[in-house]
Amino acid sequence: MAMVRAVWAVLRMVSCEGASVLKSNVPGRAAASRLRHNRPAFTDCRRTIFSEARHLQSAIRMPEITTDHLDEKQVKLLAEMCILIDEDDRKIGADTKKNCHLNSNIDKGLLHRAFSVFIFNSEEKLLLQQRSDAKITFPGCFTNTCCSHPLHTESELEEKDAIGVRRAAQRRLKAELGIPMEQVTPDEMTYLTRIHYKAQSDGVWGEHEIDYILFMQKNVELSPDPNEIKSHCYVSKEELKEMLEKAKRKELEITPWFSLIAETFLFKWWDNLQNLKQFMDHNNIHRM
């Protein structure tokens, strides 16, 4: 389409300028007549050309987003409907996962609800995952146990005690890590607080979320989906600190939301796994 508009604009320019030159050189035509008849026509033509040029510029600046080169299974997930919210986490509508993660929409303020789960085992080690290379945003990055979105469905829209978000977390823990749903019931998850952050993955895709932080301590069975997860591991506090230092040296990559949480709240929460109630804050949203 951009090429068609470019050719059309050039043809219009040639046509208009040619007509003007021919008319201005007709023998016996008065200068006043040329000014009266030719200049308005040429001006109208120029306006049309400039309009076409603006369309062309827009087409160049905003190319159509193609997903042909992306993983087929991950592309199908882009059709899921996320929960749109305002900056105070009030529901305002729904949109596709694709639209919610396009930088072009994020730049206009599009914001959706999300969650981050942190599962610790009986040794108080944190379960991390490395996102698969098939993921559309932040492929290959290390992150917390599970990060995803509640869907715009009746069960996951329910807001009392963040039960809808916790149900979504149970669903995604099964989908990504293969954890049996009976091992990660919503009642076993502690909803701590919310963070609001924005980050670009690349020139096309990014994140803009209000993220519910969910903690849980339990030994669980794992059977990760390789389309979702490249690797996983349990880490101690010292091991995670070492990973964070490696990330600063560009030796590995960590997702921006996990990095933000680790640099602010994580280790304080981690030190108090048996007394998390003191950190529960459901009234404030931490702007990162």
C-alpha positions in Angstrom: 0.0 0.0 0.0 2.8 2.4 0.8 4.4 1.8 -2.6 1.1 2.4 -4.4 0.6 5.7 -2.6 4.2 6.7 -3.5 3.6 6.0 -7.2 0.2 7.7 -7.1 1.7 10.8 -5.5 4.5 11.1 -8.1 2.0 10.6 -10.9 -0.2 13.3 -9.5 2.7 15.7 -9.2 3.8 15.1 -12.8 0.2 15.4 -14.1 -0.4 18.7 -12.2 2.9 20.3 -13.0 2.7 19.2 -16.7 -0.8 20.6 -17.0 0.3 23.9 -15.5 3.3 24.2 -17.8 1.2 23.4 -20.9 -1.5 25.9 -20.0 0.9 28.7 -19.2 2.5 28.4 -22.7 -0.6 28.4 -24.8 -0.2 31.4 -27.3 -2.4 34.4 -26.7 -3.4 33.5 -23.2 -3.4 36.5 -20.9 -1.4 36.5 -17.7 -4.5 37.4 -15.7 -6.3 34.4 -17.1 -3.3 32.2 -16.1 -3.5 33.5 -12.6 -7.2 33.2 -12.4 -7.5 29.6 -13.8 -4.2 27.8 -13.5 -3.0 28.7 -10.0 -6.1 27.6 -8.1 -6.1 24.3 -10.0 -2.4 23.8 -9.2 -3.0 24.7 -5.6 -5.8 22.1 -5.3 -3.5 19.6 -6.9 -0.7 20.3 -4.5 -3.1 19.9 -1.6 -4.0 16.5 -2.9 -0.4 15.6 -3.3 0.5 16.7 0.2 -2.4 14.7 1.6 -1.1 11.6 -0.3 2.4 12.3 1.0 1.1 12.4 4.6 -0.6 9.1 4.1 2.7 7.7 2.7 4.6 9.1 5.7 2.1 7.5 8.1 2.4 4.2 6.3 6.2 4.3 6.6 6.1 5.4 10.2 3.5 2.8 11.3 4.2 -0.5 9.5 1.6 -3.2 9.7 2.5 -5.6 12.5 3.1 -9.1 11.2 3.4 -12.3 13.3 4.4 -14.6 10.5 7.9 -15.1 11.9 6.7 -15.8 15.4 6.0 -19.1 17.1 2.6 -20.5 16.1 1.5 -21.5 19.6 2.5 -18.2 21.1 0.7 -16.3 18.3 -2.5 -18.1 19.2 -2.2 -16.9 22.7 -2.2 -13.3 21.4 -6.0 -13.6 20.9 -6.7 -14.0 24.6 -8.6 -11.1 26.1 -6.8 -9.2 28.8 -8.4 -6.9 31.4 -7.9 -3.2 30.6 -7.5 -0.9 33.7 -6.8 2.7 34.5 -3.8 3.7 36.6 -5.8 3.0 39.8 -6.5 -0.6 38.7 -10.2 0.1 37.9 -11.6 -2.1 35.1 -12.3 -0.1 32.0 -12.7 -2.8 29.3 -10.9 -5.6 27.5 -8.5 -6.0 24.6 -6.4 -8.8 23.0 -3.1 -9.8 24.5 -1.6 -8.7 21.1 -2.9 -5.1 21.4 -2.0 -4.9 25.0 1.7 -5.7 24.3 2.3 -3.5 21.2 4.5 -0.5 22.0 2.4 1.7 19.8 -0.6 1.1 22.1 1.5 1.2 25.3 2.8 4.7 24.2 -0.9 5.8 24.1 -1.4 4.6 27.7 -3.0 1.2 27.2 -2.6 -0.6 30.6 -3.6 -4.1 31.7 -3.8 -6.3 34.8 -1.1 -8.9 35.5 0.4 -11.0 38.2 3.8 -12.4 39.3 4.0 -15.6 41.4 6.9 -16.4 43.7 7.0 -20.0 44.9 9.5 -21.1 47.6 10.3 -24.7 48.6 10.7 -26.0 52.1 14.4 -24.9 52.0 13.2 -21.4 51.3 14.7 -21.4 47.9 12.9 -19.5 45.1 11.8 -21.2 41.9 12.9 -19.3 38.9 12.2 -19.9 35.2 14.0 -19.0 32.1 11.5 -17.9 29.4 11.6 -20.0 26.2 13.1 -18.5 23.1 9.6 -18.8 21.5 8.1 -16.2 23.8 7.2 -12.9 22.1 8.2 -10.6 24.9 11.5 -11.0 26.7 12.5 -14.4 25.3 15.3 -16.3 27.0 15.2 -14.0 30.1 15.3 -15.4 33.7 12.3 -14.4 35.8 10.3 -15.3 38.9 8.2 -18.5 39.1 5.4 -17.4 36.8 4.3 -14.1 35.2 1.1 -13.8 33.2 -2.4 -12.1 33.0 -5.9 -12.8 34.3 -8.3 -13.0 31.4 -11.5 -11.1 30.8 -13.7 -14.0 32.0 -16.2 -14.1 34.9 -14.0 -16.2 37.2 -10.8 -14.2 36.7 -12.5 -10.7 36.7 -13.7 -11.3 40.3 -11.8 -8.8 42.5 -12.7 -9.6 46.1 -9.4 -10.6 47.8 -7.8 -10.7 44.4 -9.5 -14.1 43.9 -9.8 -13.7 40.1 -6.0 -13.0 39.8 -5.2 -16.0 42.1 -7.4 -18.3 39.9 -5.5 -17.0 36.9 -2.2 -17.8 38.6 -3.3 -21.3 39.3 -4.2 -21.8 35.7 -0.9 -20.5 34.4 1.2 -22.4 36.9 -0.3 -25.5 35.4 0.1 -24.3 31.8 3.7 -23.2 32.1 5.3 -25.4 34.8 2.9 -28.3 34.7 2.2 -28.0 38.5 -1.0 -29.9 39.3 -3.7 -27.4 40.1 -4.5 -29.1 43.4 -1.0 -28.3 44.6 -1.4 -24.5 44.0 -4.9 -23.6 45.1 -5.8 -19.9 45.3 -6.2 -20.1 49.1 -2.5 -21.0 49.5 -1.3 -17.9 47.7 -0.6 -14.7 49.7 -1.5 -11.6 47.8 1.0 -9.0 49.0 0.7 -5.8 46.9 0.7 -4.4 43.4 3.4 -2.7 41.3 2.9 -0.6 38.2 5.7 -0.7 35.6 6.4 -0.3 31.9 9.1 -1.8 29.7 10.0 -2.4 26.1 11.0 -5.8 24.9 12.0 -4.6 21.4 10.9 -2.0 18.9 7.5 -3.6 18.5 6.5 -5.4 21.8 6.5 -4.4 25.4 4.8 -4.5 28.8 2.6 -2.0 30.7 1.0 -3.6 33.7 -0.3 -3.4 37.2 1.2 -6.5 38.6 -0.3 -8.4 41.6 2.5 -10.0 43.7 1.6 -13.5 44.9 3.8 -15.5 47.3 3.6 -19.2 48.2 5.8 -21.7 50.1 5.3 -25.3 49.1 7.1 -28.2 47.5 5.5 -28.8 44.1 5.8 -31.2 41.2 7.1 -29.7 38.0 6.6 -30.7 34.4 7.4 -27.5 32.4 6.1 -26.9 28.9 9.2 -26.3 26.7 7.2 -23.8 24.5 6.9 -21.7 27.6 10.0 -22.4 29.7 13.6 -23.0 28.5 14.9 -24.0 31.9 14.1 -23.7 35.6 16.0 -23.8 38.9 15.7 -23.1 42.7 18.0 -20.5 44.0 19.1 -19.2 47.4 19.3 -15.5 48.2 23.0 -15.5 47.6 22.6 -17.3 44.3 20.0 -14.8 43.1 22.2 -11.9 44.1 25.0 -13.4 42.0 22.6 -13.7 39.1 21.6 -10.1 39.4 25.3 -9.1 39.3 25.8 -11.2 36.2 22.8 -9.4 34.6 24.4 -6.1 35.3 27.5 -7.4 33.5 25.3 -8.5 30.6 26.2 -12.2 31.2 22.6 -13.1 31.4 19.2 -11.4 31.0 16.5 -10.9 33.6 13.0 -9.6 33.0 12.6 -5.9 33.9 9.7 -6.6 36.4 11.7 -9.2 38.2 14.7 -7.0 38.3 12.6 -4.1 39.7 11.0 -6.3 42.4 14.4 -7.9 43.3 16.0 -4.5 43.7 13.3 -3.1 46.0 11.1 -5.5 48.0 12.0 -9.1 47.3 14.7 -9.8 49.8 12.8 -8.1 52.7 9.8 -10.3 51.9 12.0 -13.4 51.5 13.5 -12.8 55.0 9.9 -13.0 56.4 8.2 -15.9 54.6 6.6 -16.9 57.9 5.3 -13.4 58.6 4.2 -11.9 55.3 1.1 -10.4 56.7 3.1 -7.3 57.9 3.9 -6.5 54.2 0.4 -6.9 52.8 -0.7 -3.6 51.2 -3.8 -3.7 49.1 -4.5 0.0 49.1 -1.4 1.3 47.4 0.1 0.7 44.0 3.9 1.0 43.9 4.9 3.0 40.8 8.2 1.6 39.5 
